[in-house]
Amino acid sequence: MSCIDFRGVSLGTFSKGIWRLESFRKHWSNLRRMSRVSKLSWVFALIAIALGCDDPFEHSKCRSTPLRIAASPDRKFEAVVREDSCKPHLDQITQTRVELRRTKSDEDPFPLPGQTIFGVDGKRVIETRWLDSTHLEIECPGANADKFYQQSHQWDQIIVSYKL
């Protein structure tokens, strides 16, 4: 009985290996069939992309500054107003946003990270006000709706309303 099981597993493993080898051969032969001009075109394209991007992670280099933190009445959540400055304009505020997050507690010493629930391009005055433990009001006077990049009306158990 164990011999049959062993042979079945061995045969299955062997057949998977052959399939992988055949797949590799097929792709290798396709690559060999490409003309030299095609291969050189790909090489030059990759070099141009590499030289054109002096820093491929430039978009992710932002400086985030928390301005205000407002805790909910039951102290389970926090609304954080942040200003972000992203490259290449690190000296200017490129966006202002509100982030909701859970606070640390004895029951949950490592809460999940917060989430941006409201964001607007440029420097804006944003006020947050807790109406009760599950209702947050965000006020952003003079904000234009076409400048919003994020506007959520609920996060976790929190309902969000806006005064714009």
N, C-alpha and C positions, 0 to 999 in steps of 0.2 A: 504494500500500500504506500509506504513512504517513497519507494522507488518511482511509482507513478506520479506522485505529487512533485517529486524533485524534477522528473523529466518534463512535466507540464510547465513548471516555473522556468526551467532552463530553456525550453523551447520558446516560451513566450518572450523571455529576455533576449534570446538569440534573434527572434524575428523582429523585435523592436530595434535591435542594433543594426540589422540589415536594412531596415527601412530608413534609419537615420543616415547610414552610409550612402544609400541610393539618393536620398534627398541632397546630401552634400555634393555628390558627384554631379547631379543635375545643375545645381547652382554654380558649381565650379566651371562646368562646361559652358554655361551661359556667359560667365565672366570672361572665359578664354575666347569666346566668339566675338566679343566687343572689339571694334576696330581700335587701332592705336589713337586715332583722333578722338573717339569717344572717351577713352580712358584719360587722355591728356586734358580733355575738357573738364572732366570731373575733378581732376587734380587741381587745375587752375581755379575752378570755382571754389573748391574748399580752401585753397590758399587765400583767395580774395576775401572770402567770408572771415577767415581767421585774422587777416590783417585789417579788415574794416572794423572789426569789433575789438577795440583795445581793452575793453572790460565787458565781457558778456553778461555779468551780473550787475551792471550799472543801475538798471531799473530797480533793483532791490535794495539799493543803498539809500536808506531814508533815516532821518533823525526824527524821532517821535517825542514830543514834549507834553506830558500831562499838565493841563491847566487847573482843572477842578475835579474833585471827586465828591460825589453826593451819594451817601449811603441810604438805602431804603429804610423806612421806619422800623422794620423788624430786623435790620442789619444783615439780611441774607444776600442782598445784591448791592452792587455799586454801579453808578453811571459815571464814566470817566470821559471828560471832554479833553481831546488831544489836538495838538497842531503838528502837522507833519511837514518836513522839508525834505524834498527828494532831489537827488542829483539830476541835472547839473545846477540846480538852483538851491543849494543848501543854505544860502543866506536869506532866502525868501520862504514864506509859508505857502506851500503849494496846495494844501488841503486842511480842512478842519473837520473833525469827526467825533461822534459819540460812540463809546464802546460800553456794552453791558457785560458784567461778569458776576459770578458768584463770589462771595467773600469766604475767606478761610474760616473754618470753625472746627470744633472738636470732632463733630461727626464727619466732616469732609475737610481734612487738613490739606489736600491737594486737589482743589477744584479745577475743572476744565478751564482752559483759557477763554477769555471773553470773545465777543463777536461785535463787529462794527454794525450798528443798527441804523446810523444816519451819517452821511458824509456829504460834504459840499466842497467844491473847488474854491481855492483861495482862502484868505484870512477872513473869518466871520466871528461875530459874537454869538455864542450859543449858550443858552441857559437851560439847565435841567431842573425839574421840580418833581418830587414824588408826591402824587395826590393821595396815594395809600401804598400799602406794601406790594401791590401787584400792578400799579398803574403809574407810569412815568410820562411826564409831559415835557416835550422838547420845544423850546422857543428859539427861533432864528429869524429875527426881524430883517426884512428887506432881502431875504434870500430868494433867488430866482430858481424856479423848478428845473430849468434846463441846466443848471449848474450842479444838481444833485447827482451823485453817483451811487448812492445807497439810501433807501428809505424803507425800513421795515416797520410793520405795525404790531408785531408780536415776536417775542423771543422767550423761549422756555415758557414760564407761566406769567411773564410780564406783558402787559398790554401797553403799547406806546401810542400817544397822541401828539399831534403837532400844532403849534401856533406859528404860522409863517407870515 
